[in-house]
């Protein structure tokens, strides 16, 4: 079974053929730097999850940001830059979403399988907000997300979550943390569904030659 993350699939679908092969090669032959990139915002994600799970106040979360920033300032090179970026993300979350009344209850990984390709979807946050079940992806990068990215992620979540419970666009959020924007999209569209299936078919066909 060929395994990709939903963000990997979205990047694949939004790239030309040469970039597509590079994306698949990185999944087929993962390198240590790829793992490091996945964990780049580990401190920010952990702080935001703890903030909601433990029902902390905004001062606590800002304090975590200050600690991470101080550690970044004391750390040379790329490691220091990474910590300072985490601190910026945490501060942005305080600024834009510090009053978000989410009761985080842990996360689950959903799997979307088409033929020999399995796409994993793991929301960064999941829980109850104003009596509504939420599944939330956090976009932490300095680069804004493309509509293609959050549409594919959101609509695959519609599909997989909908297998277990009724779901609307009130249940699924894609949050661009640095810009303070919450993206919500409509339910699964048949055209996009076919595009995802076609992408999985193409991945399965070229995987042996990667």
KEKE-3310 file (N, C-alpha, C; in steps of 0.2 Angstrom, whole numbers, plus 5000, padded with zeros to 4 digits):
npx = (5004:5003:5008:5003:5002:4988:4991:5002:4996:4988:4998:5004:4994:4993:5005:5017:5023:5036:5039:5029:5035:5046:5040:5033:5045:5051:5042:5043:5056:5060:5069:5080:5079:5067:5058:5062:5057:5043:5042:5044:5036:5033:5033:5024:5012:5010:5009:4997:4988:4988:4984:4970:4966:4969:4962:4968:4972:4974:4986:4994:4997:5003:5014:5021:5025:5034:5044:5048:5053:5063:5072:5075:5082:5093:5099:5109:5110:5100:5092:5089:5081:5070:5064:5061:5051:5041:5038:5032:5021:5014:5011:5003:4992:4987:4983:4974:4965:4964:4953:4945:4933:4936:4935:4947:4949:4959:4966:4962:4967:4962:4959:4959:4956:4960:4960:4977:4982:4984:4978:4982:4974:4976:4969:4974:4968:4954:4938:4925:4916:4906:4895:4897:4904:4921:4934:4950:4962:4978:4986:5002:5013:5023:5020:5005:4991:4986:4970:4967:4974:4968:4955:4955:4960:4949:4938:4941:4941:4927:4922:4928:4925:4911:4908:4905:4898:4885:4890:4894:4899:4901:4908:4921:4936:4949:4963:4972:4984:4994:4988:4976:4964:4950:4946:4932:4924:4913:4903:4908:4912:4908:4916:4929:4931:4932:4944:4953:4953:4958:4971:4976:4976:4986:4997:4998:5001:5014:5022:5031:5041:5048)
npy = (4994:5011:5025:5042:5058:5069:5082:5080:5074:5085:5094:5086:5086:5099:5102:5102:5089:5086:5090:5083:5070:5072:5074:5062:5054:5058:5053:5039:5037:5042:5055:5060:5074:5077:5072:5080:5092:5090:5090:5103:5113:5108:5113:5123:5117:5108:5117:5124:5114:5110:5121:5122:5109:5109:5120:5132:5150:5165:5172:5162:5155:5164:5166:5154:5156:5167:5160:5151:5160:5166:5155:5153:5165:5162:5152:5148:5149:5139:5132:5141:5150:5142:5140:5153:5155:5146:5153:5164:5159:5154:5166:5173:5164:5167:5180:5180:5169:5167:5167:5157:5145:5131:5114:5104:5087:5077:5069:5060:5049:5049:5038:5038:5028:5023:5011:5006:5016:5025:5038:5048:5057:5068:5078:5093:5098:5092:5092:5099:5113:5126:5117:5110:5098:5098:5097:5101:5108:5115:5128:5133:5139:5153:5156:5159:5148:5139:5139:5127:5118:5119:5116:5102:5095:5098:5093:5079:5076:5079:5068:5056:5058:5059:5046:5041:5049:5062:5077:5094:5110:5117:5109:5107:5114:5124:5132:5147:5151:5162:5173:5174:5168:5158:5145:5138:5126:5120:5105:5088:5089:5082:5083:5086:5075:5065:5070:5068:5054:5051:5056:5048:5036:5039:5041:5028:5021:5027:5025:5013:5016:5027)
npz = (5000:4995:5004:5008:5015:5018:5015:5007:4996:4991:4988:4978:4968:4965:4957:4944:4932:4935:4948:4954:4954:4962:4974:4977:4977:4989:4998:4996:4998:5012:5020:5033:5035:5030:5040:5050:5045:5046:5059:5062:5068:5080:5094:5094:5090:5100:5111:5108:5108:5121:5127:5124:5128:5142:5146:5148:5151:5141:5145:5149:5138:5130:5138:5136:5123:5125:5132:5122:5112:5119:5121:5107:5104:5111:5105:5092:5074:5062:5071:5080:5073:5070:5082:5085:5075:5079:5091:5086:5079:5090:5097:5087:5087:5100:5098:5088:5091:5104:5112:5108:5111:5112:5117:5118:5113:5110:5096:5080:5068:5051:5037:5020:5007:4991:4979:4977:4985:5000:5009:5023:5036:5048:5060:5068:5079:5089:5095:5106:5102:5107:5108:5096:5086:5082:5069:5066:5055:5057:5049:5049:5042:5036:5023:5014:5013:4999:4990:4984:4993:5005:5002:4997:5008:5017:5011:5009:5023:5025:5018:5025:5039:5038:5036:5048:5056:5054:5045:5042:5035:5046:5055:5051:5050:5043:5048:5045:5054:5056:5049:5054:5049:5046:5036:5028:5018:5005:5005:4999:4982:4967:4956:4961:4969:4959:4953:4964:4964:4951:4953:4963:4955:4946:4954:4959:4947:4943:4953:4954:4946:4952)
capx = (5000:5007:5005:5004:4998:4983:4995:5007:4992:4987:5004:5005:4989:4994:5011:5018:5025:5043:5038:5025:5039:5050:5035:5033:5051:5052:5038:5045:5063:5061:5076:5080:5077:5060:5055:5063:5052:5037:5042:5046:5032:5031:5032:5018:5006:5010:5007:4990:4984:4988:4980:4963:4964:4969:4958:4972:4971:4979:4992:4998:4999:5008:5020:5025:5028:5040:5049:5051:5057:5070:5076:5077:5087:5099:5101:5112:5108:5093:5088:5086:5076:5065:5061:5057:5045:5036:5035:5028:5015:5010:5008:4998:4986:4984:4980:4968:4961:4965:4946:4941:4931:4937:4937:4951:4948:4963:4965:4962:4969:4957:4962:4956:4960:4958:4964:4983:4985:4981:4979:4981:4972:4976:4968:4978:4964:4947:4934:4918:4916:4899:4891:4898:4910:4926:4940:4953:4969:4981:4992:5007:5018:5023:5017:4998:4989:4982:4963:4967:4976:4963:4949:4957:4960:4943:4933:4942:4938:4920:4921:4929:4921:4904:4906:4904:4893:4883:4895:4893:4905:4902:4912:4928:4940:4956:4964:4978:4985:4997:4984:4970:4959:4947:4943:4927:4922:4906:4904:4912:4910:4909:4922:4935:4931:4935:4951:4957:4953:4963:4978:4978:4977:4992:5002:4999:5004:5021:5026:5036:5047:5051)
capy = (5000:5017:5030:5049:5062:5073:5088:5077:5073:5091:5097:5083:5088:5106:5103:5099:5082:5085:5091:5077:5064:5073:5073:5055:5051:5060:5048:5033:5036:5047:5057:5063:5081:5077:5071:5087:5097:5088:5092:5110:5117:5104:5117:5127:5113:5105:5122:5126:5108:5110:5127:5120:5103:5110:5126:5138:5156:5168:5174:5156:5153:5170:5165:5149:5160:5171:5156:5148:5165:5167:5149:5154:5170:5160:5147:5150:5146:5137:5129:5147:5153:5137:5141:5160:5154:5143:5158:5169:5156:5154:5173:5174:5161:5171:5186:5179:5163:5166:5167:5151:5141:5124:5109:5099:5080:5073:5069:5054:5049:5046:5035:5038:5023:5022:5006:5004:5022:5027:5045:5049:5064:5069:5085:5095:5099:5090:5093:5102:5121:5129:5111:5107:5094:5102:5094:5107:5108:5122:5130:5137:5142:5160:5156:5158:5142:5139:5137:5120:5114:5118:5112:5095:5093:5099:5089:5072:5075:5078:5061:5051:5059:5058:5039:5039:5054:5068:5082:5100:5114:5120:5104:5106:5121:5125:5139:5150:5154:5168:5178:5174:5167:5152:5143:5133:5125:5116:5098:5085:5090:5076:5084:5086:5068:5062:5072:5064:5047:5051:5058:5041:5031:5041:5039:5020:5019:5029:5023:5008:5019:5032)
capz = (5000:4995:5009:5008:5020:5014:5012:5001:4990:4989:4984:4971:4964:4963:4955:4937:4933:4938:4955:4957:4955:4968:4980:4978:4979:4996:5002:4995:5001:5016:5022:5040:5035:5029:5047:5054:5042:5048:5066:5063:5072:5086:5100:5093:5090:5107:5116:5106:5110:5129:5129:5124:5132:5149:5147:5150:5149:5136:5148:5150:5131:5128:5142:5132:5117:5127:5133:5116:5109:5123:5119:5101:5104:5114:5101:5085:5067:5060:5076:5084:5069:5070:5088:5085:5071:5083:5096:5082:5078:5096:5098:5083:5090:5106:5096:5084:5093:5111:5115:5105:5116:5110:5122:5114:5116:5107:5088:5077:5061:5046:5031:5014:5003:4984:4976:4981:4989:5006:5011:5030:5038:5056:5062:5073:5085:5088:5101:5106:5102:5107:5107:5089:5085:5077:5066:5064:5053:5058:5044:5053:5038:5034:5016:5014:5010:4993:4991:4982:4998:5011:4999:4996:5015:5020:5007:5011:5029:5024:5016:5030:5045:5036:5036:5055:5059:5050:5045:5038:5035:5053:5059:5048:5049:5041:5051:5044:5061:5056:5046:5058:5045:5046:5030:5028:5011:5005:5005:4993:4975:4963:4951:4965:4970:4953:4953:4969:4962:4946:4956:4966:4950:4943:4959:4959:4941:4942:4959:4953:4942:4956)
cpx = (5004:5004:5007:5000:4993:4987:5000:5002:4990:4992:5005:5000:4989:5001:5012:5022:5032:5043:5034:5030:5044:5046:5035:5039:5053:5048:5040:5052:5064:5068:5075:5077:5070:5056:5056:5058:5045:5036:5044:5042:5029:5029:5025:5012:5005:5007:4999:4986:4983:4984:4973:4962:4964:4965:4962:4970:4976:4985:4997:5001:5005:5015:5024:5028:5034:5045:5052:5055:5063:5074:5079:5082:5093:5102:5103:5109:5101:5089:5085:5080:5070:5061:5058:5051:5040:5033:5031:5021:5010:5007:5003:4991:4983:4980:4974:4963:4961:4958:4942:4939:4931:4939:4941:4951:4953:4962:4965:4964:4964:4961:4957:4959:4956:4963:4971:4986:4980:4983:4978:4979:4972:4975:4972:4974:4957:4944:4928:4919:4908:4894:4892:4904:4915:4931:4944:4960:4972:4987:4996:5012:5017:5020:5009:4996:4985:4975:4963:4969:4971:4956:4950:4956:4953:4938:4935:4940:4931:4918:4922:4926:4914:4903:4904:4899:4891:4888:4893:4899:4906:4907:4919:4930:4947:4958:4971:4980:4988:4993:4977:4963:4956:4944:4938:4925:4916:4908:4907:4908:4912:4915:4928:4936:4934:4942:4956:4958:4958:4970:4980:4980:4984:4998:5003:5003:5012:5025:5032:5042:5050:5057)
cpy = (5006:5022:5037:5052:5066:5079:5086:5077:5080:5094:5093:5085:5095:5107:5100:5092:5081:5086:5085:5071:5065:5072:5066:5051:5052:5055:5041:5032:5042:5049:5060:5070:5082:5076:5077:5092:5096:5090:5099:5114:5113:5108:5120:5123:5110:5111:5124:5120:5108:5116:5125:5114:5104:5117:5131:5144:5159:5169:5168:5154:5158:5169:5159:5152:5163:5166:5153:5153:5166:5161:5150:5159:5168:5154:5149:5146:5144:5135:5135:5150:5148:5139:5148:5159:5151:5148:5163:5166:5156:5161:5175:5170:5164:5177:5185:5174:5162:5165:5161:5146:5133:5119:5103:5092:5075:5072:5061:5054:5045:5043:5035:5033:5022:5017:5005:5010:5024:5034:5046:5056:5064:5076:5087:5096:5095:5090:5097:5110:5123:5123:5108:5104:5097:5097:5100:5106:5115:5123:5135:5141:5149:5161:5155:5151:5143:5137:5129:5116:5113:5115:5105:5092:5093:5094:5081:5071:5075:5070:5056:5052:5057:5050:5037:5043:5059:5074:5088:5104:5118:5115:5104:5113:5120:5132:5141:5154:5161:5174:5178:5173:5159:5150:5138:5132:5121:5109:5095:5086:5084:5077:5083:5078:5064:5064:5069:5057:5046:5052:5051:5036:5033:5039:5032:5018:5021:5027:5018:5011:5025:5030)
cpz = (5000:5000:5008:5013:5015:5011:5006:4995:4987:4985:4978:4966:4961:4960:4948:4938:4936:4945:4958:4958:4961:4974:4982:4980:4986:5000:5001:4998:5006:5019:5029:5040:5033:5036:5051:5051:5045:5056:5067:5068:5078:5092:5099:5093:5097:5112:5114:5109:5118:5131:5129:5128:5140:5151:5150:5148:5144:5138:5148:5143:5128:5132:5139:5126:5119:5129:5127:5112:5112:5121:5112:5100:5107:5110:5094:5079:5066:5065:5080:5080:5069:5077:5088:5080:5075:5088:5092:5081:5084:5098:5094:5085:5096:5103:5092:5087:5100:5115:5112:5110:5115:5116:5118:5117:5113:5099:5086:5070:5056:5040:5025:5009:4996:4980:4980:4985:4995:5009:5019:5031:5045:5057:5068:5080:5083:5095:5100:5106:5102:5105:5100:5089:5080:5075:5063:5061:5054:5052:5048:5049:5037:5027:5017:5011:5003:4994:4989:4989:5003:5008:4999:5003:5018:5017:5009:5018:5029:5023:5021:5036:5044:5036:5043:5058:5054:5050:5040:5039:5042:5057:5057:5047:5047:5043:5049:5050:5060:5053:5050:5054:5046:5039:5031:5020:5011:5005:4999:4987:4971:4958:4955:4967:4965:4952:4958:4967:4956:4948:4959:4961:4947:4948:4959:4952:4940:4948:4958:4950:4946:4958)
residu = (UNK:UNK:UNK:UNK:UNK:UNK:UNK:UNK:UNK:UNK:UNK:UNK:UNK:UNK:UNK:UNK:UNK:UNK:UNK:UNK:UNK:UNK:UNK:UNK:UNK:UNK:UNK:UNK:UNK:UNK:UNK:UNK:UNK:UNK:UNK:UNK:UNK:UNK:UNK:UNK:UNK:UNK:UNK:UNK:UNK:UNK:UNK:UNK:UNK:UNK:UNK:UNK:UNK:UNK:UNK:UNK:UNK:UNK:UNK:UNK:UNK:UNK:UNK:UNK:UNK:UNK:UNK:UNK:UNK:UNK:UNK:UNK:UNK:UNK:UNK:UNK:UNK:UNK:UNK:UNK:UNK:UNK:UNK:UNK:UNK:UNK:UNK:UNK:UNK:UNK:UNK:UNK:UNK:UNK:UNK:UNK:UNK:UNK:UNK:UNK:UNK:UNK:UNK:UNK:UNK:UNK:UNK:UNK:UNK:UNK:UNK:UNK:UNK:UNK:UNK:UNK:UNK:UNK:UNK:UNK:UNK:UNK:UNK:UNK:UNK:UNK:UNK:UNK:UNK:UNK:UNK:UNK:UNK:UNK:UNK:UNK:UNK:UNK:UNK:UNK:UNK:UNK:UNK:UNK:UNK:UNK:UNK:UNK:UNK:UNK:UNK:UNK:UNK:UNK:UNK:UNK:UNK:UNK:UNK:UNK:UNK:UNK:UNK:UNK:UNK:UNK:UNK:UNK:UNK:UNK:UNK:UNK:UNK:UNK:UNK:UNK:UNK:UNK:UNK:UNK:UNK:UNK:UNK:UNK:UNK:UNK:UNK:UNK:UNK:UNK:UNK:UNK:UNK:UNK:UNK:UNK:UNK:UNK:UNK:UNK:UNK:UNK:UNK:UNK:UNK:UNK:UNK:UNK:UNK:UNK)
# end
